[in-house]
């Protein structure tokens, strides 16, 4: 039996709180994210969907636990809420098909997370199914929000903003296109091993060490890419 009010907070709780406001008030939708860095990103994503009838409040699920990662947002949040309420309501962590119990999340409480490998795994793991099949879990299509921030065509504008100089001395598009071609076989192997439960044989940390370009010359970046290709 849940003893603290915060143990009972779920989408229905937020829905009930919205019902106590005036009919003209906008409906509050709580959006839980993984870390402080994610708050601004998901605010820019959800902001355009606000109108006179609804608004989003993007926040961390816990101010006392700043652990990064989807498990902190999805697994702990969902599991604790379901466990706390299980004594008086039919709430479970997952439904029979493996999706998140929508009794915890709902139209007034959503989760916004990085896809990591879960989108590419297409439901091969329980966590992948939870991310893909719950209509109240929103995820990136790339690995993490940093992939959007490191989008090659936009990096020149970042340099201009920092240096106030619009002179192009480095071709980001060409560099990252070749870089991606070199590491793509490793990327495929990484996903395959993760999918087959052999993740410890080639971890993402191993992948990162091989794909690290290290120091390189802006005027001549090719040696660093060839070094990656050789590794």
N, C-alpha and C positions, 0 to 999 in steps of 0.2 A: 504494500500500500504506500503510495507516495506521501511523504510527510511534509515536503516543502513545496511551495507554490511553483517555484521554477521547474520542479520535476514534472509538472503537468502542462508545461507550455508546449503547445503543438499548434497546428493550423486551426483547429477548432477553437482553441483558446483565443487566438488572434481574431478569428471570425466573430467570436462572442464580444471581444473588446470593441470591434468595429461597430457591432450592432448597438452598442451603448452610446455612440455618438449621434449627432443630428443626421437627418436624412440628406442634408446638403453637404455633409462632410465627405471628404474623399476617403476611400477605403485604403487602409494601410496594408501593404504586402511586405512581410519580412523576408529578406533574401540573405541567407547565410553563406559566407564565403570562407576560403581556407586561411587567408592571412591578411594582414594589414595592406600589403601590396596589392591584393586583389580588390580591395574596396573601391578604389578609383576606377579600375578597369571595368568592373561590372556596373558601376554607376553610369559610366558612359554608354554601356550596352543597354541597360534597362531604362535610362532616362527618356529616350525618345518614345517609349511606350506609356509614359505617364500622361494623364489628361485630367479633366475635371472630375472624373469618377474614381481615380486610383493614383497612388504614388508608392514608390518602393523605398524601403529603409534597408540599406545594405550594411551588414554588420558581421562580426565574428560570433560564433555560437557561445564563446566563453571568454570573458576578459581575464580570467585567472589562469586559463590554459592556452598558451599561445603556440602549441605544437602545430607545426606546418603539416600539410598533407591531407589528402582526401579522406583517409581513415578517420582523422580527427573530426572532420566535418560530417561525413556521412555515417560511418560505422558507430562512432561514439555517441553522436547526437541522436541518431535514430534508435540505437540499441538502448541507451539510457532512458529515453522518453518512452519507448515501448515497454521496457522492464518496469519502469515506475508506474505505469498505468495498467499493467497486465492484470492486476487484482480486481479491477472493476470494469474493464472494457476489453473487448476482444482485439487487443493490439499485439501484433507480432513484429519481429524485426523484418521478416520477409514473407511474402505471399507464397503460395505453393509453386508458382513458376519462378520464384527467386527474385522478384522485384521488390523494391522498397515498399513497406506498408504505408499506403497513402493516408492512413489514419494519423500519422505523425506529420508528414508533409502534406501539403494541400494547396488549394487555390489562394490561401492567405499566408502560406509559409513555404518557401522554395529553397533549394540548395543550388549554388552556382559553383562549379568546380572545374579544375583542369582535367582534360580528357586523359592525360598521360597515355598509357598504352590501351586503356580500356575501350576506346572507340575502335581501334584497329583490331582488337581481339574479338569483337563482334559477339559478345556473350559467352565466350569460352570459359570464363571464370564467374564466380558468384558476384564479385564486385563489378565486373564488366556488365553483367545483366542488370544489376541495380542502377548503374549509371545510364544505360541505354534504354531501359524499359519503363522507368518511372517518368511519367509526364511532368513531374514536378522537380526533376533534376535537370538543370541546364548545364551544358558542358561546352568547352572549346572543341573545335575540330582539329586543331593542332595539339601538340603535346602539352604546352602550357602557354600562359599569357605572354611569356617572354618571347615566344616565337612570333607573335604579332608585333612586339616592340622591336624585334630584330629583322623586320621585313626589308629585304634588300632595296627595293625601289624607294623606300622612304628614308634610308640612312643618310643620303646626301643632305636632305633637308635638316636632319639632326645636326650634322656637321656645320651647316650654315648658321643654325641657331646658336651653336656654341662658339664658333669662331668669327661670326659676322663676315665671312668670306665665301663668295659663291664660286670660287675658282675650283674646277673639278680636277683633282690630281689622282683620284682613285676610282676605279670602276667597280662599285659594289655588286652590281648585277652579274657581271662576268665572273668575278671572284667567287661569289657564293654558288653560281651555277656549276662551275667546275668543282668546287669543294663538295657540293652535294653529290655529284656524279662519283667522286672518289669514295665517299663514305657510304653510299647507298647499299652495297653488298653487306657491309657490317650491320647496317640498320635492319635489313631483312633478316639476317641471322639473329639479331637481338630479339626481334619480335617472335621469330619462330621458336627460339629457346624459351622465351617467356610464356608463349602459348602452350608449350609442351611440358611445362613445369621444370625445365632445366635451367632456370634463371641463374642459379649460383655458378654455373659453368662459364657464363659470360655476362657479367652484370653491367648495368648502365655505367657504373664507375669505370669498369674496364673499357667500355665503349668510349667514354669521355677521354680517357688517357690516350687512346690511340688517335682520336679525332682532334686532339688539341693541337692547333697550328703552332703554338709557341710564339717565339719572337719572329717577326718577318719584316722585310723591307717594303715600305709602302710603294717605292718606285719599282720594285721587282719582287712581287709576292710569290712567284712561281716556285722557287726552291722550297718554301714551306709547304706548299700543296703537294709537291712531289715527295717530300718527306712523309707526309700523311699517307700518300698512296703506297709508298714502300712499306710502311708499318702495317 
